[in-house]
Amino acid sequence: MAESTDIQEIRNAVRQLCKNYGEDYWLELDRTHGYPTDFVKELTTSGFLTVLIPSEYGGAGLGVYEAAVVMEEVCRSGAHAGACHAQMYVMGSILRHGNEEQKKAYLPKIAAGELRLQSFGVTEPTTGTDTTSLKTVARRDGDHYVVNGQKVWISRIEHSDLMVLLARTTAKDEVSKKTEGLSAFIVDLQDAVGNGLDIRPIESMINHHSCELFFDDLKIPAQNLLGEEGKGFKVILDGMNAERVLIAAECVGDGRYFIDKASSYATEREVFGRPIGQNQGVQFPIARCYTEVESAWLMVEKAARMFDAGEPCGNEANMSKMLASEASWHAGDVCMQTHGGFAFAKEYHIERKFRETRLYQIAPISTNLILSYIGEHVLNMPRSF
């Protein structure tokens, strides 16, 4: 299906912006564990990072489909969208569950680039994806909540002004459903760091700026409660469908990046007096990857359209994320194989993208958990855990 003129204009504009930040820019940041401050600032001021914020709060008021197109183009350019993508879907928690005072206080400043909301504080060392068993607690004390606990793999928090935090306000054994008793909060990081919040960076194989968080009697104003007390699981869950669609779009971008690289190199590289792409053993795997990536994009598009129409899209969001992450990883593997030894040279940029795209079979939700979800909720088979 041909894309509309508006979508093509978005693609062209994002592509042009990304040209100002070539692959050497991202290579240097990867080497130094740096943050792409200039890129994120320009992506914000150009309106691309705030496309989901309604116009009355200073954003473009577009849908998840348009946001997916932006993220796909960013990744296809060779950039690392993980440095900024959370600004889109974390913001949705305030948009859908915040009261009017919270929306007016935060959304215009996020749209203007005055504030960054880049982090979800959910994952914990001992519970992982078993979110309802998390151990971080928030106890009401007058006009504040007092938070104690620990989080891990919280990305971009050192480059963010705000975080949405999930904590237990009612013990798990005191609620009728394990999803109850969790509450979400908006945390002002400028006030929190050093006053009950300790941040410790984690060294990892990809430049995702991930950290461990330690809460020791951190006070959060009661007015920063996001949604209803005890209903925070829904706040987080609503953002997860958008997150999975956008991550899937990024994987499609990665996949197209790898295919562009592999097909170009296979056409130009000559061994034994002929282009290596003339050999079916090289050509066919690239062609298969192209088919897989383009098929994954169709599911991404379907999930995004359903989300924008307000239709239940949990099945499609999960499937798009799984299909796209597997397609991008397969394309990355074939791109590495096509380039042979040169794929390991950092100057070719492939090994960096290879590392980056591998993450998405694990996070933000693992492939096995998606398969469990489909087995139980789509195919009506017994719960596997």
Residue pairs with C-beta under 8 A, 6 or more apart in sequence:
3 11
7 66
7 69
10 48
10 66
10 69
10 70
10 73
11 69
11 73
13 46
13 48
14 48
14 69
14 70
14 73
14 74
14 77
15 73
15 77
17 42
17 43
17 46
17 48
18 73
18 74
18 77
18 78
18 79
19 77
20 42
21 36
21 38
21 39
21 77
21 79
22 78
23 78
23 349
25 36
25 39
26 36
26 78
26 79
26 80
26 349
26 352
27 346
27 347
27 349
27 352
28 34
29 35
29 36
29 80
29 207
30 80
30 207
30 352
31 346
33 207
33 209
34 207
35 83
35 156
35 158
35 159
35 209
36 79
36 80
36 83
36 84
37 159
39 79
39 83
39 84
40 49
40 83
40 84
40 116
40 159
41 113
43 49
43 74
43 84
44 50
44 87
44 113
45 113
47 59
47 60
48 70
49 70
49 84
49 87
49 88
50 58
50 59
50 60
50 87
50 91
50 110
50 111
51 59
51 60
51 61
51 62
51 66
51 67
51 70
51 88
52 59
52 60
52 62
52 63
52 64
52 67
52 88
52 89
52 91
52 92
52 95
52 242
53 59
53 60
53 61
53 91
53 95
53 107
53 110
53 111
54 61
54 95
54 107
55 61
57 103
57 104
57 107
57 108
57 111
58 107
58 108
58 111
58 112
59 107
59 111
60 66
63 304
63 307
63 308
64 242
64 245
64 246
64 304
64 307
64 308
65 301
65 304
65 305
65 307
65 308
67 88
67 242
67 246
67 249
67 304
68 245
68 246
68 248
68 249
68 300
68 301
68 304
69 249
71 81
71 85
71 88
71 246
71 249
71 250
71 253
72 249
72 250
72 252
72 253
72 256
72 297
73 253
74 81
74 250
74 253
75 81
75 249
75 250
75 251
75 252
75 253
75 254
75 257
76 253
76 254
76 256
76 257
76 260
77 253
77 257
78 257
78 349
78 353
80 207
80 356
81 250
81 253
82 155
82 206
82 208
82 250
82 356
82 359
83 156
83 159
83 207
83 208
83 209
84 118
84 156
85 246
85 247
85 250
86 117
86 118
86 119
86 120
86 155
86 156
86 243
87 110
87 116
87 117
87 118
88 242
88 246
89 239
89 242
89 243
89 246
90 117
90 118
90 119
90 120
90 164
90 239
91 107
91 110
91 117
92 238
92 239
92 242
93 164
93 184
93 226
93 235
93 236
93 238
93 239
94 102
94 103
94 106
94 107
94 117
94 164
94 186
94 226
95 103
95 107
96 235
96 238
97 184
97 226
97 227
97 234
97 235
97 238
98 106
98 186
98 226
98 227
101 223
102 186
102 224
102 226
106 115
106 117
106 162
106 186
109 115
110 116
110 117
115 161
115 162
116 159
116 160
116 161
116 162
117 160
117 161
117 162
117 163
117 164
118 155
118 156
118 157
118 159
118 160
118 162
118 163
119 154
119 155
119 156
119 157
119 160
119 162
119 163
119 164
120 154
120 163
120 164
120 166
120 236
120 239
121 151
121 154
121 157
121 163
121 164
121 165
121 166
121 187
121 213
122 131
122 134
122 151
122 166
122 236
123 129
123 151
123 152
123 153
123 154
124 134
124 135
124 136
124 149
124 150
124 151
124 152
125 150
125 152
125 212
126 135
127 133
127 134
127 135
129 365
129 366
129 369
131 166
131 182
131 233
131 236
132 172
132 178
132 179
132 182
132 233
133 172
133 178
134 149
134 166
134 167
134 168
134 182
135 149
135 150
135 168
136 147
136 148
136 149
136 150
136 151
136 165
136 166
136 167
136 168
136 215
137 147
137 148
137 149
137 167
137 168
137 169
138 145
138 146
138 147
138 167
138 168
138 169
138 183
138 185
138 220
139 145
139 146
139 147
139 148
139 169
140 169
140 222
140 229
141 219
142 222
143 221
143 222
143 223
144 219
144 220
144 221
144 222
145 167
145 169
145 183
145 185
145 219
145 220
145 222
145 225
146 217
146 218
146 219
146 220
147 165
147 167
147 185
147 196
147 215
147 217
147 218
147 219
147 220
148 215
148 216
148 217
148 218
149 167
149 215
150 212
150 213
150 214
150 215
151 165
151 212
151 213
151 215
152 202
152 212
152 213
153 202
153 210
153 363
154 163
154 210
154 211
154 212
154 213
155 208
155 209
155 210
155 211
156 208
156 209
157 163
157 189
157 199
157 209
157 211
157 213
158 199
158 201
158 209
158 211
159 209
160 189
161 188
161 189
161 190
162 186
162 187
162 188
162 189
163 186
163 187
163 189
164 184
164 185
164 186
164 187
164 226
164 235
164 236
164 239
165 184
165 185
165 186
165 187
165 220
166 182
166 183
166 184
166 232
166 233
166 235
166 236
167 182
167 183
167 185
167 232
168 181
168 182
168 183
169 181
169 182
169 183
169 229
169 230
169 232
170 180
170 181
170 230
171 181
172 178
172 181
174 181
175 181
175 230
179 233
179 234
180 230
180 231
180 233
181 230
182 230
182 231
182 232
182 233
182 236
183 225
183 226
183 227
183 228
183 229
183 230
183 231
183 232
184 225
184 226
184 227
184 232
184 235
184 236
185 220
185 224
185 225
185 226
185 232
186 224
186 226
187 197
187 218
187 220
187 224
188 224
189 197
192 218
192 220
193 199
195 218
195 219
196 215
196 216
196 217
196 218
196 219
197 213
197 214
197 215
197 216
197 218
198 213
198 214
198 216
199 211
199 212
199 213
200 211
200 212
200 213
200 214
201 209
201 210
201 211
202 210
202 211
202 212
204 210
205 355
206 355
206 356
206 358
206 359
207 356
208 359
226 232
226 235
227 234
227 235
240 317
240 364
240 365
241 303
241 307
241 313
241 314
241 317
242 307
242 317
243 364
244 303
244 317
244 318
244 320
244 321
244 364
244 365
245 300
245 303
245 304
245 307
245 313
245 317
245 320
245 321
247 321
247 324
247 325
247 360
247 364
248 296
248 299
248 300
248 303
248 317
248 320
248 321
248 323
248 324
248 325
249 300
249 304
249 324
250 360
251 296
251 321
251 324
251 325
251 327
251 328
251 357
251 360
252 293
252 296
252 297
252 300
252 324
252 327
252 328
254 328
254 331
254 332
254 353
254 356
254 357
255 289
255 292
255 293
255 296
255 324
255 327
255 328
255 330
255 331
255 332
255 357
256 293
257 353
258 289
258 328
258 331
258 332
258 334
258 335
258 350
258 353
258 357
259 286
259 289
259 290
259 293
259 331
259 335
261 335
261 339
261 350
262 286
262 289
262 331
262 334
262 335
262 338
262 339
263 277
263 286
263 290
265 338
265 339
266 275
266 276
266 277
266 282
266 283
266 286
266 338
267 275
267 277
268 275
269 275
269 276
269 277
270 276
276 282
276 338
277 283
277 286
282 338
285 334
285 337
285 338
286 334
286 338
288 334
289 327
289 330
289 331
289 334
292 323
292 326
292 327
292 330
292 331
293 324
293 327
293 328
293 331
295 323
295 327
296 320
296 323
296 324
296 326
296 327
297 324
299 316
299 319
299 320
299 323
299 324
300 320
300 324
302 316
302 320
303 313
303 316
303 317
303 319
303 320
306 312
306 313
306 316
307 313
307 317
314 373
314 377
315 374
315 377
315 378
318 365
318 370
318 373
318 374
319 370
319 374
321 360
321 364
321 365
321 370
322 367
322 370
322 371
324 360
325 357
325 360
325 361
325 367
326 361
326 367
328 357
328 360
329 357
329 358
329 360
329 361
332 350
332 353
332 354
332 357
332 358
333 354
335 343
335 350
335 354
336 343
336 344
336 350
336 351
336 354
337 343
339 348
339 350
342 348
343 350
343 351
343 354
344 351
345 351
346 352
361 367
372 383
372 384
372 385
375 381
375 384
376 382
376 383
376 384
